Amino acid sequence: MRLYELTIILNPTLDDSSIQTEIDRIEKQITGAGGQIEKIERWGNRRLTYRINTHNQGYYVFILFRAQPGFTTEIERAMRLNENILRFLTILSPGAVAAKPIKAVTIEDEEGQEEEYLSEQE
Protein backbone atom coordinates (compact mmCIF):
# COMPACT_ATOMS: atom_id res chain seq x y z
CA MET A 1 0.00 0.00 0.00
CA ARG A 2 1.11 3.55 -0.70
CA LEU A 3 1.10 6.53 1.64
CA TYR A 4 -1.06 9.45 0.44
CA GLU A 5 -1.70 12.98 1.70
CA LEU A 6 -5.18 14.41 1.18
CA THR A 7 -5.93 18.07 1.87
CA ILE A 8 -9.58 19.13 1.74
CA ILE A 9 -11.13 22.59 1.87
CA LEU A 10 -14.68 22.42 3.19
CA ASN A 11 -17.41 25.03 3.02
CA PRO A 12 -16.72 27.41 5.97
CA THR A 13 -20.42 27.83 6.76
CA LEU A 14 -20.72 24.19 7.93
CA ASP A 15 -21.18 23.63 11.66
CA ASP A 16 -18.96 21.25 13.65
CA SER A 17 -21.28 18.27 13.32
CA SER A 18 -21.50 18.68 9.53
CA ILE A 19 -17.72 18.95 9.28
CA GLN A 20 -17.35 15.78 11.34
CA THR A 21 -19.91 14.05 9.11
CA GLU A 22 -17.87 14.93 6.00
CA ILE A 23 -14.64 13.70 7.63
CA ASP A 24 -16.35 10.46 8.71
CA ARG A 25 -17.69 9.93 5.19
CA ILE A 26 -14.20 10.18 3.69
CA GLU A 27 -12.72 8.03 6.45
CA LYS A 28 -15.31 5.29 5.83
CA GLN A 29 -14.62 5.37 2.11
CA ILE A 30 -10.88 4.91 2.71
CA THR A 31 -11.23 2.14 5.29
CA GLY A 32 -14.02 0.47 3.33
CA ALA A 33 -11.66 0.00 0.39
CA GLY A 34 -9.02 -1.61 2.61
CA GLY A 35 -7.06 1.56 3.33
CA GLN A 36 -5.69 2.71 6.68
CA ILE A 37 -5.95 6.17 8.21
CA GLU A 38 -2.60 7.26 9.65
CA LYS A 39 -3.54 10.76 10.82
CA ILE A 40 -6.36 13.32 10.58
CA GLU A 41 -5.63 16.96 11.35
CA ARG A 42 -8.23 19.73 11.47
CA TRP A 43 -6.49 22.93 10.48
CA GLY A 44 -9.65 25.03 10.89
CA ASN A 45 -10.87 28.08 8.99
CA ARG A 46 -8.22 29.81 6.92
CA ARG A 47 -8.31 32.67 4.49
CA LEU A 48 -8.24 31.63 0.84
CA THR A 49 -5.86 33.20 -1.67
CA TYR A 50 -8.76 33.72 -4.08
CA ARG A 51 -12.55 33.35 -3.89
CA ILE A 52 -14.03 29.91 -4.36
CA ASN A 53 -17.80 29.90 -4.93
CA THR A 54 -18.14 33.32 -3.23
CA HIS A 55 -16.17 32.14 -0.15
CA ASN A 56 -13.15 34.02 1.17
CA GLN A 57 -12.41 31.33 3.76
CA GLY A 58 -12.41 27.55 3.89
CA TYR A 59 -12.21 24.87 6.57
CA TYR A 60 -9.02 22.85 5.99
CA VAL A 61 -8.67 19.16 6.85
CA PHE A 62 -5.52 17.08 6.31
CA ILE A 63 -5.69 13.27 6.08
CA LEU A 64 -2.67 10.98 5.85
CA PHE A 65 -3.67 7.49 4.71
CA ARG A 66 -2.45 4.27 3.13
CA ALA A 67 -4.27 2.74 0.18
CA GLN A 68 -3.76 0.60 -2.90
CA PRO A 69 -2.56 2.35 -6.05
CA GLY A 70 -5.50 3.59 -8.12
CA PHE A 71 -7.82 4.13 -5.16
CA THR A 72 -7.38 7.89 -5.30
CA THR A 73 -9.48 8.14 -8.48
CA GLU A 74 -12.46 6.65 -6.62
CA ILE A 75 -12.23 9.00 -3.65
CA GLU A 76 -11.59 12.05 -5.86
CA ARG A 77 -14.71 11.26 -7.88
CA ALA A 78 -16.80 11.19 -4.71
CA MET A 79 -15.29 14.49 -3.50
CA ARG A 80 -15.98 16.17 -6.86
CA LEU A 81 -19.67 15.32 -6.47
CA ASN A 82 -19.85 16.62 -2.87
CA GLU A 83 -21.05 20.25 -2.75
CA ASN A 84 -19.59 20.80 0.74
CA ILE A 85 -16.04 20.23 -0.54
CA LEU A 86 -14.71 23.37 -2.23
CA ARG A 87 -11.30 21.96 -3.23
CA PHE A 88 -9.14 18.92 -2.58
CA LEU A 89 -5.64 17.73 -3.39
CA THR A 90 -4.35 14.17 -3.17
CA ILE A 91 -0.64 13.49 -3.51
CA LEU A 92 1.66 10.55 -2.98
CA SER A 93 3.46 11.38 0.26
CA PRO A 94 7.04 12.51 -0.41
CA GLY A 95 8.29 10.33 2.45
CA ALA A 96 6.80 7.25 0.80
CA VAL A 97 8.74 7.49 -2.44
CA ALA A 98 11.81 5.28 -2.28
CA ALA A 99 14.77 6.46 -4.28
CA LYS A 100 15.92 4.06 -6.96
CA PRO A 101 19.51 2.92 -6.53
CA ILE A 102 21.97 4.32 -9.02
CA LYS A 103 24.69 2.22 -10.64
CA ALA A 104 27.60 3.13 -12.87
CA VAL A 105 27.39 1.84 -16.45
CA THR A 106 30.40 1.71 -18.74
CA ILE A 107 29.67 2.20 -22.44
CA GLU A 108 32.08 2.04 -25.37
CA ASP A 109 31.72 4.75 -27.99
CA GLU A 110 32.38 4.30 -31.73
CA GLU A 111 36.10 4.86 -31.30
CA GLY A 112 36.42 2.12 -28.70
CA GLN A 113 36.85 4.46 -25.74
CA GLU A 114 34.96 3.68 -22.58
CA GLU A 115 32.78 6.27 -20.90
CA GLU A 116 31.06 5.91 -17.56
CA TYR A 117 27.44 6.98 -17.03
CA LEU A 118 25.09 6.86 -14.06
CA SER A 119 21.86 4.94 -14.53
CA GLU A 120 18.86 4.15 -12.28
CA GLN A 121 18.37 0.50 -11.45
CA GLU A 122 14.94 -1.01 -11.95
N, CA, C and O of each residue as an XYZ file, in Angstrom:
488
protein
N       0.845     -1.184      0.000
C       0.000      0.000      0.000
C       0.886      1.242      0.000
O       1.994      1.240      0.537
N       0.372      2.291     -0.611
C       1.109      3.551     -0.705
C       0.590      4.545      0.319
O      -0.555      4.462      0.764
N       1.449      5.486      0.685
C       1.095      6.531      1.636
C       0.692      7.783      0.866
O       1.458      8.290      0.046
N      -0.521      8.280      1.136
C      -1.055      9.455      0.438
C      -1.360     10.570      1.436
O      -1.647     10.324      2.608
N      -1.288     11.802      0.936
C      -1.701     12.983      1.699
C      -2.904     13.590      0.984
O      -2.866     13.836     -0.222
N      -3.960     13.825      1.735
C      -5.176     14.409      1.183
C      -5.496     15.674      1.964
O      -5.684     15.630      3.180
N      -5.556     16.799      1.264
C      -5.932     18.068      1.875
C      -7.276     18.475      1.286
O      -7.453     18.497      0.068
N      -8.216     18.796      2.160
C      -9.575     19.127      1.741
C      -9.918     20.519      2.254
O      -9.573     20.872      3.382
N     -10.591     21.304      1.431
C     -11.130     22.592      1.867
C     -12.646     22.459      1.848
O     -13.263     22.295      0.796
N     -13.228     22.534      3.039
C     -14.679     22.421      3.188
C     -15.326     23.795      3.225
O     -14.674     24.801      3.503
N     -16.608     23.816      2.942
C     -17.405     25.034      3.023
C     -17.307     25.591      4.448
O     -17.590     24.861      5.398
N     -16.916     26.858      4.629
C     -16.716     27.405      5.971
C     -18.015     27.649      6.740
O     -17.976     27.891      7.946
N     -19.154     27.590      6.069
C     -20.424     27.827      6.760
C     -20.958     26.572      7.443
O     -21.985     26.634      8.119
N     -20.281     25.430      7.280
C     -20.722     24.193      7.928
C     -20.476     24.271      9.430
O     -19.482     24.844      9.877
N     -21.393     23.689     10.208
C     -21.183     23.631     11.658
C     -20.289     22.428     11.981
O     -19.967     21.633     11.099
N     -19.892     22.304     13.251
C     -18.956     21.251     13.655
C     -19.468     19.846     13.362
O     -18.696     18.981     12.949
N     -20.748     19.611     13.567
C     -21.283     18.266     13.321
C     -21.276     17.932     11.828
O     -21.029     16.786     11.453
N     -21.542     18.910     10.984
C     -21.502     18.679      9.534
C     -20.079     18.436      9.051
O     -19.849     17.608      8.170
N     -19.131     19.157      9.625
C     -17.721     18.947      9.277
C     -17.299     17.544      9.674
O     -16.632     16.851      8.907
N     -17.691     17.122     10.881
C     -17.349     15.776     11.340
C     -18.008     14.715     10.464
O     -17.416     13.666     10.213
N     -19.216     14.977      9.999
C     -19.912     14.045      9.108
C     -19.141     13.877      7.796
O     -18.998     12.761      7.295
N     -18.643     14.987      7.241
C     -17.869     14.926      6.004
C     -16.559     14.165      6.205
O     -16.163     13.367      5.356
N     -15.893     14.415      7.329
C     -14.643     13.705      7.632
C     -14.916     12.214      7.798
O     -14.166     11.384      7.284
N     -15.984     11.871      8.512
C     -16.350     10.463      8.708
C     -16.672      9.777      7.390
O     -16.319      8.615      7.188
N     -17.339     10.490      6.495
C     -17.693      9.932      5.185
C     -16.430      9.559      4.397
O     -16.356      8.484      3.804
N     -15.456     10.443      4.399
C     -14.202     10.182      3.686
C     -13.432      9.050      4.368
O     -12.869      8.182      3.702
N     -13.415      9.071      5.693
C     -12.724      8.032      6.451
C     -13.324      6.650      6.173
O     -12.591      5.674      6.014
N     -14.651      6.570      6.116
C     -15.315      5.290      5.832
C     -15.014      4.814      4.418
O     -14.867      3.615      4.181
N     -14.922      5.744      3.486
C     -14.616      5.367      2.112
C     -13.195      4.799      2.014
O     -12.954      3.836      1.286
N     -12.274      5.393      2.738
C     -10.878      4.913      2.711
C     -10.782      3.544      3.378
O     -10.216      2.613      2.803
N     -11.324      3.417      4.573
C     -11.227      2.143      5.291
C     -12.077      1.056      4.640
O     -11.735     -0.124      4.716
N     -13.170      1.439      4.008
C     -14.024      0.467      3.329
C     -13.350     -0.169      2.128
O     -13.697     -1.283      1.736
N     -12.390      0.530      1.542
C     -11.657      0.003      0.393
C     -10.367     -0.690      0.816
O      -9.525     -1.011     -0.024
N     -10.213     -0.921      2.119
C      -9.022     -1.610      2.608
C      -7.882     -0.698      2.974
O      -6.785     -1.178      3.261
N      -8.100      0.606      2.975
C      -7.055      1.563      3.329
C      -6.949      1.739      4.838
O      -7.792      1.254      5.592
N      -5.919      2.430      5.262
C      -5.686      2.705      6.681
C      -5.460      4.196      6.877
O      -4.678      4.815      6.155
N      -6.145      4.765      7.853
C      -5.950      6.168      8.205
C      -4.762      6.255      9.159
O      -4.751      5.610     10.206
N      -3.768      7.053      8.793
C      -2.600      7.262      9.651
C      -2.811      8.454     10.585
O      -2.472      8.404     11.767
N      -3.384      9.541     10.021
C      -3.543     10.763     10.816
C      -4.611     11.644     10.181
O      -4.720     11.722      8.958
N      -5.400     12.308     11.029
C      -6.358     13.316     10.579
C      -6.097     14.581     11.392
O      -6.107     14.557     12.623
N      -5.865     15.681     10.686
C      -5.635     16.961     11.354
C      -6.669     17.964     10.868
O      -6.884     18.117      9.665
N      -7.302     18.641     11.806
C      -8.228     19.729     11.471
C      -7.453     21.024     11.590
O      -7.057     21.422     12.686
N      -7.236     21.679     10.470
C      -6.490     22.931     10.480
C      -7.398     24.131     10.704
O      -6.903     25.225     10.976
N      -8.701     23.960     10.601
C      -9.646     25.032     10.889
C      -9.858     25.981      9.725
O      -9.399     25.738      8.609
N     -10.572     27.077     10.011
C     -10.872     28.085      8.991
C      -9.618     28.889      8.669
O      -8.917     29.369      9.560
N      -9.360     29.021      7.387
C      -8.217     29.811      6.922
C      -8.661     30.659      5.742
O      -9.569     30.295      4.995
N      -8.012     31.773      5.599
C      -8.306     32.671      4.493
C      -7.792     32.065      3.186
O      -6.683     31.534      3.131
N      -8.603     32.149      2.150
C      -8.239     31.630      0.840
C      -7.477     32.692      0.052
O      -7.687     33.887      0.259
N      -6.615     32.275     -0.827
C      -5.864     33.196     -1.671
C      -6.783     33.891     -2.660
O      -6.592     35.065     -2.980
N      -7.782     33.162     -3.142
C      -8.763     33.716     -4.078
C     -10.138     33.131     -3.733
O     -10.236     32.099     -3.069
N     -11.178     33.796     -4.185
C     -12.546     33.348     -3.892
C     -12.839     32.012     -4.560
O     -12.451     31.764     -5.702
N     -13.530     31.167     -3.819
C     -14.030     29.905     -4.356
C     -15.523     29.873     -4.055
O     -15.927     29.809     -2.894
N     -16.330     29.915     -5.091
C     -17.796     29.901     -4.928
C     -18.267     30.958     -3.938
O     -19.060     30.649     -3.048
N     -17.817     32.151     -4.063
C     -18.141     33.321     -3.232
C     -17.606     33.232     -1.793
O     -17.999     34.034     -0.946
N     -16.723     32.277     -1.506
C     -16.167     32.136     -0.152
C     -14.756     32.707     -0.114
O     -13.940     32.454     -1.000
N     -14.486     33.488      0.937
C     -13.146     34.021      1.169
C     -12.344     33.128      2.104
O     -11.121     33.243      2.188
N     -13.042     32.233      2.810
C     -12.409     31.326      3.758
C     -12.843     29.903      3.454
O     -13.826     29.662      2.754
N     -12.066     28.953      4.012
C     -12.409     27.551      3.892
C     -11.936     26.812      5.124
O     -10.994     27.239      5.791
N     -12.591     25.699      5.425
C     -12.206     24.874      6.568
C     -11.293     23.774      6.050
O     -11.720     22.928      5.265
N     -10.031     23.781      6.488
C      -9.024     22.852      5.991
C      -8.948     21.601      6.857
O      -8.970     21.674      8.085
N      -8.858     20.445      6.185
C      -8.671     19.157      6.855
C      -7.562     18.422      6.115
O      -7.550     18.379      4.885
N      -6.627     17.842      6.872
C      -5.517     17.083      6.309
C      -5.653     15.628      6.741
O      -5.828     15.342      7.926
N      -5.572     14.705      5.778
C      -5.688     13.274      6.076
C      -4.486     12.563      5.470
O      -4.207     12.704      4.279
N      -3.785     11.808      6.284
C      -2.669     10.980      5.845
C      -3.168      9.538      5.884
O      -3.582      9.054      6.938
N      -3.133      8.850      4.744
C      -3.673      7.486      4.712
C      -2.884      6.586      3.778
O      -2.156      7.053      2.902
N      -3.044      5.288      3.984
C      -2.448      4.271      3.128
C      -3.558      3.605      2.329
O      -4.625      3.296      2.860
N      -3.290      3.388      1.043
C      -4.273      2.737      0.182
C      -3.562      2.104     -1.008
O      -2.398      2.394     -1.287
N      -4.284      1.242     -1.695
C      -3.755      0.602     -2.896
C      -3.635      1.629     -4.023
O      -4.418      2.577     -4.082
N      -2.669      1.450     -4.906
C      -2.560      2.352     -6.053
C      -3.853      2.340     -6.868
O      -4.452      1.284     -7.073
N      -4.272      3.492     -7.322
C      -5.496      3.590     -8.116
C      -6.736      3.928     -7.308
O      -7.763      4.286     -7.884
N      -6.665      3.823     -5.992
C      -7.821      4.130     -5.156
C      -8.154      5.609     -5.175
O      -9.313      5.986     -5.000
N      -7.160      6.446     -5.383
C      -7.380      7.890     -5.301
C      -8.399      8.374     -6.336
O      -9.102      9.353     -6.087
N      -8.490      7.717     -7.477
C      -9.477      8.136     -8.482
C     -10.893      7.949     -7.966
O     -11.774      8.751     -8.276
N     -11.125      6.902     -7.183
C     -12.459      6.654     -6.616
C     -12.841      7.731     -5.607
O     -13.942      8.280     -5.653
N     -11.918      8.025     -4.699
C     -12.232      8.998     -3.648
C     -12.339     10.412     -4.231
O     -13.156     11.209     -3.770
N     -11.526     10.723     -5.234
C     -11.593     12.048     -5.857
C     -12.910     12.232     -6.599
O     -13.458     13.335     -6.618
N     -13.415     11.190     -7.198
C     -14.714     11.262     -7.880
C     -15.813     11.593     -6.882
O     -16.668     12.435     -7.154
N     -15.795     10.939     -5.737
C     -16.799     11.192     -4.705
C     -16.691     12.615     -4.168
O     -17.712     13.243     -3.892
N     -15.478     13.133     -4.016
C     -15.293     14.493     -3.502
C     -15.727     15.540     -4.522
O     -16.231     16.600     -4.149
N     -15.533     15.248     -5.812
C     -15.975     16.173     -6.861
C     -17.491     16.349     -6.845
O     -18.000     17.427     -7.152
N     -18.206     15.287     -6.487
C     -19.668     15.323     -6.469
C     -20.236     15.930     -5.182
O     -21.427     16.236     -5.123
N     -19.412     16.106     -4.164
C     -19.854     16.625     -2.871
C     -19.813     18.154     -2.885
O     -18.748     18.748     -3.055
N     -20.964     18.784     -2.708
C     -21.052     20.248     -2.750
C     -20.404     20.931     -1.553
O     -20.082     22.117     -1.625
N     -20.206     20.207     -0.450
C     -19.593     20.795      0.738
C     -18.072     20.887      0.635
O     -17.438     21.579      1.431
N     -17.486     20.195     -0.336
C     -16.040     20.233     -0.536
C     -15.740     21.238     -1.638
O     -16.124     21.046     -2.792
N     -15.042     22.323     -1.264
C     -14.710     23.370     -2.227
C     -13.539     22.956     -3.108
O     -13.588     23.131     -4.326
N     -12.492     22.410     -2.507
C     -11.303     21.959     -3.233
C     -10.690     20.785     -2.477
O     -10.934     20.591     -1.286
N      -9.889     20.008     -3.204
C      -9.139     18.919     -2.583
C      -7.870     18.679     -3.383
O      -7.786     19.027     -4.561
N      -6.887     18.083     -2.727
C      -5.640     17.735     -3.389
C      -5.127     16.440     -2.773
O      -4.944     16.353     -1.559
N      -4.899     15.444     -3.607
C      -4.353     14.166     -3.167
C      -2.987     13.994     -3.808
O      -2.844     14.096     -5.026
N      -1.985     13.732     -2.977
C      -0.640     13.491     -3.510
C      -0.052     12.246     -2.849
O      -0.440     11.859     -1.746
N       0.885     11.638     -3.552
C       1.663     10.555     -2.977
C       2.635     11.209     -2.000
O       3.369     12.125     -2.370
N       2.640     10.746     -0.777
C       3.459     11.379      0.256
C       4.934     11.337     -0.125
O       5.447     10.283     -0.500
N       5.622     12.479     -0.033
C       7.041     12.510     -0.415
C       7.901     11.539      0.388
O       8.905     11.044     -0.124
N       7.531     11.261      1.621
C       8.294     10.325      2.447
C       8.111      8.886      2.014
O       8.888      8.017      2.410
N       7.096      8.619      1.207
C       6.802      7.252      0.796
C       7.518      6.845     -0.472
O       7.556      5.661     -0.809
N       8.083      7.797     -1.177
C       8.740      7.488     -2.444
C      10.170      7.044     -2.156
O      10.981      7.814     -1.643
N      10.459      5.809     -2.488
C      11.808      5.284     -2.280
C      12.674      5.639     -3.479
O      12.264      5.483     -4.629
N      13.846      6.106     -3.197
C      14.765      6.456     -4.280
C      15.293      5.185     -4.933
O      15.614      4.209     -4.256
N      15.375      5.215     -6.252
C      15.922      4.064     -6.964
C      17.438      4.097     -6.837
O      18.049      5.160     -6.939
N      18.046      2.936     -6.613
C      19.509      2.922     -6.531
C      20.136      3.278     -7.880
O      19.585      2.982     -8.940
N      21.276      3.905     -7.810
C      21.973      4.322     -9.023
C      23.228      3.464     -9.171
O      23.946      3.223     -8.200
N      23.483      3.008    -10.392
C      24.688      2.223    -10.645
C      25.461      2.875    -11.787
O      24.895      3.584    -12.619
N      26.750      2.621    -11.807
C      27.601      3.129    -12.871
C      27.581      2.140    -14.035
O      27.711      0.932    -13.838
N      27.417      2.665    -15.244
C      27.386      1.843    -16.446
C      28.510      2.324    -17.363
O      28.641      3.518    -17.633
N      29.312      1.376    -17.834
C      30.403      1.713    -18.742
C      29.971      1.382    -20.167
O      29.540      0.265    -20.455
N      30.094      2.370    -21.053
C      29.671      2.197    -22.441
C      30.846      2.561    -23.346
O      31.549      3.545    -23.114
N      31.043      1.744    -24.381
C      32.082      2.039    -25.371
C      31.478      2.878    -26.476
O      30.394      2.578    -26.974
N      32.194      3.948    -26.864
C      31.722      4.748    -27.991
C      32.249      4.160    -29.298
O      32.888      3.108    -29.286
N      31.989      4.825    -30.425
C      32.376      4.304    -31.735
C      33.886      4.127    -31.887
O      34.339      3.271    -32.648
N      34.647      4.919    -31.179
C      36.103      4.861    -31.302
C      36.734      3.864    -30.339
O      37.958      3.757    -30.264
N      35.908      3.145    -29.611
C      36.422      2.123    -28.699
C      36.810      2.646    -27.334
O      37.368      1.901    -26.528
N      36.527      3.917    -27.051
C      36.853      4.464    -25.739
C      35.678      4.256    -24.792
O      34.516      4.388    -25.176
N      36.002      3.934    -23.574
C      34.961      3.676    -22.576
C      34.588      4.969    -21.856
O      35.444      5.774    -21.490
N      33.288      5.140    -21.667
C      32.783      6.271    -20.895
C      31.862      5.725    -19.826
O      31.155      4.740    -20.041
N      31.874      6.371    -18.673
C      31.062      5.907    -17.558
C      29.862      6.830    -17.367
O      30.006      8.052    -17.341
N      28.687      6.239    -17.235
C      27.441      6.980    -17.030
C      26.750      6.449    -15.778
O      26.974      5.314    -15.358
N      25.906      7.297    -15.194
C      25.091      6.857    -14.063
C      23.702      6.509    -14.572
O      23.140      7.221    -15.405
N      23.155      5.417    -14.070
C      21.857      4.941    -14.526
C      21.056      4.444    -13.326
O      21.617      3.874    -12.390
N      19.729      4.665    -13.358
C      18.862      4.152    -12.281
C      18.639      2.670    -12.489
O      18.453      2.209    -13.615
N      18.659      1.926    -11.392
C      18.365      0.496    -11.449
C      16.875      0.299    -11.368
O      16.178      1.082    -10.723
N      16.376     -0.732    -12.013
C      14.942     -1.011    -11.947
C      14.662     -2.328    -11.320
O      13.501     -2.716    -11.189
